[in-house]
Amino acid sequence: MNTKQLERMKNDKGFVAALDQSGGSTPKALKNYGIGEDAYSNEEEMFKLVHEMRKRIITNSAFTSEKILAAILFKVTMNSKVDDKYTGDYLWEEKGIVPFLKVDEGLDEEKDGVQLMKPFKHLDDLLENARERNIFGTKMRSLIRENNPEAIKKIVRQQFEYADKIGSKGFVPIIEPEVDIHSKDKAEIEKVLKKYLLEELETFKFDYPLMFKLSLPEEANFYHDLYNYKNTIRVVALSGGYSRKDANAKLAKNKDLIASYSRALTEGLNASQSDEEFTKTLDFSIEENYKASIEG
């Protein structure tokens, strides 16, 4: 584990850029960027286009370590290059931004109001690939839609089981049990979720660090208790479908909670924009996300 990167993730100010759209979410990301499905005829062409989008963001003068701590990548992005360097190396060596990798293989079918992660079939190989690409940590997402305590407990248990495997390999896992922002029981779900997260941390027997990525809570500072455990180095928030404006209004009310946005980061960016327009739009987004991340 890179100790400089660890200290940065624990102590520096900023937020996390989520650039990890995978096969299922890439078409929507490209559409929001102004590139329709008629622009590509297969997955290879699609991923090439999204890498160009991400490369345009990463290499932009507004995308700096002054306000961005880390960036989460997808496997294809990790194994693609930016200016003759693999993306993770470019981020750290040229920008001072810590690289993470999305490692889950998507969501399983909904059952009992939740979607567990599909079983990880290629985790060992993917982590070995990540080691070769100098990746610092990982991210994996589950989804909770209804207040079903037993199902929520399964979500948390699965997250920690994989976090244990990942942490033992020298990576910092981000645990992400997302709560659907449209759930009518969102506040109650969050209470159950936090109960099980704290229970896992109480019995956690390992020394490696963890991060959490959680939906913006209904109650300000609701997840701050996670910092009471030595393993927790950061708690970050996903926008989950909120606009950037609404997400940041909620975020700013939470102490020590920082942004880890995807759509709310790239909101307003378009492939047809001039370099000047693109930079201005990206700079505004980064500034807004950074301010909300340090205000809490």
C-alpha positions in Angstrom: 0.0 0.0 0.0 1.3 3.4 -1.0 1.7 5.3 2.3 1.7 8.7 0.7 -1.7 7.9 -0.9 -3.0 6.6 2.4 -2.1 9.8 4.2 -3.7 11.8 1.4 -6.9 9.9 1.6 -7.0 10.2 5.4 -6.0 13.8 5.9 -6.2 16.0 2.8 -9.2 18.2 1.7 -11.1 17.4 -1.5 -13.5 15.0 -3.0 -13.6 11.8 -5.0 -14.4 11.8 -8.7 -16.4 8.7 -9.8 -15.4 7.8 -13.4 -16.4 4.2 -13.1 -19.4 3.7 -15.3 -19.3 0.1 -16.5 -21.1 -1.7 -19.3 -24.6 -1.2 -18.1 -24.3 2.5 -17.2 -22.0 3.6 -20.0 -24.7 4.2 -22.6 -26.5 6.6 -20.3 -23.2 8.4 -19.4 -22.4 8.8 -23.1 -26.0 10.0 -23.8 -25.7 12.6 -21.1 -22.4 13.7 -22.7 -24.2 14.1 -26.0 -23.2 10.9 -27.7 -26.1 8.6 -28.7 -26.1 4.9 -29.2 -25.9 5.4 -33.0 -22.3 6.6 -32.6 -21.1 3.1 -31.8 -21.9 -0.4 -33.0 -20.3 -2.6 -30.4 -19.0 -2.6 -26.8 -15.4 -2.0 -27.9 -16.4 1.2 -29.7 -18.6 2.3 -26.8 -15.7 1.9 -24.3 -13.4 3.7 -26.6 -15.7 6.7 -26.7 -16.2 6.7 -22.9 -12.5 6.5 -22.4 -12.1 9.6 -24.6 -14.7 11.4 -22.4 -12.8 10.4 -19.2 -9.5 11.3 -20.7 -10.8 14.7 -21.6 -11.9 15.2 -18.0 -8.7 13.8 -16.4 -6.3 15.8 -18.6 -8.3 19.1 -18.2 -6.5 21.9 -16.4 -9.5 22.1 -13.9 -9.0 18.5 -12.8 -6.3 18.9 -10.2 -5.3 17.5 -6.8 -6.0 20.9 -5.2 -9.7 19.8 -5.0 -9.8 16.2 -6.1 -8.4 13.5 -3.8 -9.1 10.4 -5.9 -10.8 9.0 -8.9 -12.6 5.7 -9.2 -12.0 3.9 -12.5 -13.6 1.0 -14.4 -11.4 -1.9 -15.5 -11.3 -0.8 -19.2 -10.2 2.7 -18.1 -7.6 1.3 -15.8 -6.1 -0.7 -18.6 -6.3 2.2 -21.1 -3.7 4.9 -21.4 -3.6 8.7 -21.0 -0.6 10.3 -22.7 1.3 7.0 -22.9 0.7 6.1 -19.2 -1.9 3.8 -17.8 -4.7 5.9 -16.3 -3.8 5.1 -12.7 -0.2 6.1 -13.2 -1.2 9.2 -15.0 -3.6 10.3 -12.2 -1.0 9.8 -9.5 2.3 10.8 -11.2 1.0 13.7 -13.3 -2.0 14.9 -11.1 -1.3 13.7 -7.6 -4.8 12.0 -7.6 -5.2 8.6 -6.0 -6.6 5.8 -8.3 -9.4 3.4 -7.2 -11.0 0.6 -9.2 -14.7 -0.6 -9.4 -14.5 -4.3 -8.8 -18.0 -5.5 -8.5 -19.6 -7.4 -11.4 -23.0 -5.7 -11.2 -26.1 -6.1 -9.2 -28.0 -9.3 -8.8 -31.8 -9.5 -9.3 -33.9 -7.7 -6.7 -35.0 -9.9 -3.9 -36.7 -8.9 -0.6 -36.3 -5.2 -1.5 -32.5 -5.3 -2.1 -30.0 -6.1 -4.8 -27.0 -7.9 -3.6 -23.8 -7.9 -5.7 -23.5 -10.7 -8.2 -20.9 -13.3 -6.9 -17.4 -12.1 -7.8 -16.0 -14.6 -10.3 -12.8 -12.8 -11.3 -11.8 -11.0 -8.1 -8.3 -12.5 -7.7 -7.4 -11.9 -11.3 -8.8 -8.3 -11.2 -6.9 -7.5 -8.0 -3.7 -8.8 -9.6 -4.4 -6.6 -12.6 -5.0 -3.7 -10.3 -1.7 -4.3 -8.5 0.1 -4.2 -11.9 -1.6 -0.9 -12.6 -0.7 0.7 -9.2 -4.3 1.0 -8.0 -4.7 2.0 -4.4 -8.2 0.9 -3.5 -11.5 -0.6 -4.7 -15.2 0.1 -4.8 -18.2 -2.2 -4.9 -21.9 -1.3 -4.9 -25.1 -2.9 -3.6 -28.6 -1.4 -3.6 -31.3 -1.1 -0.9 -34.8 -0.2 -2.0 -37.0 -1.4 0.9 -36.8 -1.5 4.7 -36.2 -5.3 5.1 -33.8 -5.7 8.1 -32.7 -9.3 7.2 -32.1 -8.4 3.6 -30.1 -5.2 4.6 -28.1 -7.4 7.0 -27.2 -9.6 4.1 -26.1 -6.6 2.0 -23.8 -5.4 4.8 -22.4 -8.9 5.4 -21.6 -9.5 1.8 -19.9 -6.1 1.6 -17.6 -6.8 4.6 -16.8 -10.4 3.4 -15.5 -9.0 0.1 -13.8 -6.1 1.9 -11.9 -8.6 4.0 -10.6 -10.4 0.9 -9.7 -7.1 -0.8 -8.1 -5.6 2.3 -6.0 -8.7 2.9 -4.5 -8.2 -0.6 -3.2 -4.7 0.3 -6.0 -2.5 -1.2 -8.3 -0.1 0.6 -11.9 -1.2 0.0 -14.8 1.2 -0.4 -18.0 -0.3 1.0 -21.0 1.0 -0.9 -24.5 -0.1 0.2 -26.5 2.5 -1.6 -30.0 3.4 -0.4 -32.4 4.3 -3.1 -33.1 8.0 -2.7 -36.7 7.4 -3.9 -37.5 4.9 -1.2 -40.5 6.0 0.9 -38.7 4.5 4.0 -35.3 6.0 3.3 -34.8 7.4 6.8 -35.8 4.1 8.4 -33.6 2.1 6.0 -30.7 4.3 7.0 -31.2 3.5 10.7 -31.1 -0.2 10.0 -28.2 0.1 7.7 -26.1 2.1 10.2 -26.9 -0.5 12.9 -25.5 -3.3 10.9 -22.5 -1.3 9.7 -21.6 -0.5 13.3 -22.0 -4.1 14.3 -19.6 -5.2 11.7 -17.1 -2.5 12.7 -17.4 -3.6 16.3 -16.4 -7.1 15.5 -13.9 -6.3 12.7 -10.6 -8.1 13.6 -8.2 -6.8 10.9 -6.0 -3.7 10.8 -6.4 -2.6 7.2 -8.2 0.6 6.4 -11.7 0.9 5.1 -13.8 3.6 3.4 -17.6 3.9 3.1 -19.6 5.3 0.2 -23.2 6.0 1.3 -26.3 7.8 0.0 -26.7 11.3 1.4 -28.6 10.8 4.7 -31.9 12.3 5.7 -30.4 13.4 9.0 -27.3 15.6 9.0 -24.2 13.9 10.4 -26.0 10.6 10.6 -23.0 8.5 9.5 -20.4 10.3 11.5 -20.3 7.5 14.1 -18.4 5.4 11.5 -15.4 7.5 12.2 -15.3 6.2 15.8 -13.5 3.1 14.5 -9.8 3.0 13.7 -10.3 1.2 10.4 -12.5 4.0 8.9 -10.4 6.5 7.0 -13.1 8.3 5.0 -16.8 8.4 4.5 -17.9 9.7 1.1 -21.3 10.4 -0.4 -22.9 9.4 -3.7 -25.4 11.7 -5.4 -27.7 8.8 -6.2 -29.8 10.7 -8.7 -29.9 14.1 -6.9 -29.0 17.1 -9.1 -25.6 18.5 -8.2 -27.2 21.5 -6.6 -29.5 19.4 -4.4 -26.7 16.9 -3.6 -24.4 19.6 -2.5 -27.0 21.3 -0.4 -27.4 18.1 1.6 -23.7 17.3 1.6 -22.7 20.7 3.2 -24.8 19.8 6.3 -22.6 16.8 7.1 -19.3 17.1 8.9 -16.4 15.1 7.4 -18.6 13.7 4.6 -17.2 14.4 1.1 -18.5 14.0 -2.4 -17.9 11.0 -4.6 -20.1 11.9 -7.5 -20.5 10.5 -11.0 -23.3 12.1 -12.9 -23.3 15.1 -10.5 -19.7 15.7 -11.4 -20.1 15.5 -15.2 -23.4 17.3 -15.2 -23.4 19.9 -18.1 -20.4 18.5 -19.9 -20.9 17.8 -23.6 -18.8 16.3 -26.4 -19.6 19.3 -28.7 -18.3 21.9 -26.3 -15.2 23.9 -27.1 -12.2 23.3 -24.9 -13.0 26.7 -23.3 -16.6 25.8 -22.6 -15.7 22.3 -21.3 -13.1 23.7 -18.9 -15.5 26.4 -17.6 -18.2 23.8 -17.0 -15.9 21.3 -15.4 -14.3 23.9 -13.2 -17.7 25.1 -11.9 -18.7 21.5 -11.1 -15.4 20.8 -9.3 -15.6 24.0 -7.3 -19.2 23.4 -6.2 -18.4 19.8 -5.2 -15.3 20.9 -3.3 -17.0 23.7 -1.4 -19.8 21.4 -0.2 -17.2 18.7 0.8 -15.3 21.0 3.1 -18.2 23.0 4.5 -19.6 20.3 6.7 
